[in-house]
Amino acid sequence: MNVLTSITVLGFLIFFHEMGHFLAAILQGIYVDGFSIGFGPSIIKKKYKDITYSFRAFPLGGFVSFPDEELNNIDPKDPNLLKNRPIIQRVIVISAGVLANLILAYFILIINVTTIGIPYDPEPGILVLATQPENAAFKAGLEPGDKILKIKESSLGIGDQAVSTLVKEIQNSSDNPVAITIERNGTFKNLTLIPKNVKGKGTIGAQLQPNVRKETKKIKNVFVIFKYVNNEFSSLLVKTIQGYKGLITNFSSTAQQLSGPVKIVEIGAQLSQQGGTGILLFAALISINLAVLNSLPLPLLDGGQLVFTLIEGLRGKPVPVKVQMVVTQSSFFLLVGLSVLLIIRDTSQLLVVQKFLNQ
């Protein structure tokens, strides 16, 4: 059921993205001849007012199609064809999907805050969520629920900065002892971590997060709600952009953290176990990711089409078809190749985990 919920959320987000393109076109009187959710053969198809609506076999995708004047017997100079519209109108149609996902993510965060509440401010230290058997954290005696307060007699502080400080110290201390002070059930203890050296960086095999209460507080002040949502939305958007930027500046490292469709569905299934809060968080995160992904300057994505359109505006004429074909084919093989690799990697990891759990 959790996997089905995850796939349903993905399908809805894609639907909303395509609906952005669709509405931006028809509201400007631009011809549209198809609206599809998914790829592959059509499962459900219905034609209404010269537009074919379809739901296809593979729901993780979608597209809005525009009529070919030769196949539809349309005058090539018809002003209602997308290609004949002013550059600004075409830019609006191309950008509408990305804007729709960003608006949806913001709206989801507002719903989450108004129904669930706002987390309390972080308290000093770092909360240990889990430890991996036979790793440094486990061997040192760290347990889920522990609060790490100090490292080498220095206070860690609060929030994400505290986590960053600890992680940086651990990474720089591979195979060397690191003294920490923890609080467990009101009792303070001193432990010694010996981070394991993995590819030149120290790791301890623990899941950490800022020390924040599980409870939330309900807020009735509209200004406080929007201030919180603005900060959360900006933070998620910036982190997502930085993640994709890392694919260019530090591909080998970032690619290890990149998730394919299988991993995304798995993450969604895990978050949906938390109920409405987890589902809303998953929807907001993926909606922002869809917006940023589609903004990349690859011809198969909205960002690539936007680049071609803007170049046409500067040149006063379209980019040569041969150039568009070469660039489009290159990006197609890049995206498909990356998707296949991620699917194979994530599926194999999932099977390994399931095999381990069944032993």
Buried (B, 14 or more C-beta within 10 A) or exposed (E): EBEEBBBBBBBBBBBBBBBBBBBBBBEBEBBBBBBBBBEEEBEEEEEEEEBBBBBBEEBBBBBBEBBEBEEEEBEEEEEBBBEBBEEEBBBBBBBBBBBBBBBBBBEBBBBBBBEBBBBEEBEBBBBBEBBEEEBBBBBBBBEEEBBBBBBEEEEBBBBEEBBEBBBEBBBEBBEEEBEBBBBBEEEEEEBEBBBBEEEEBBBBBBEBEBBBEEEBEEBEEEEEBEEBBEEBBEEBBEEBBEBBEBBEEEEEEBBEEBBBBBBBBBBBBBBBEEEEBBBBBBBBBBBBBBBBBBBBBBBBBBBBBBBBBBEBBEEEEEBEEEEBEEBBEEBEEEBEEBEEEBBEBBBEEBEEEEEEEEE
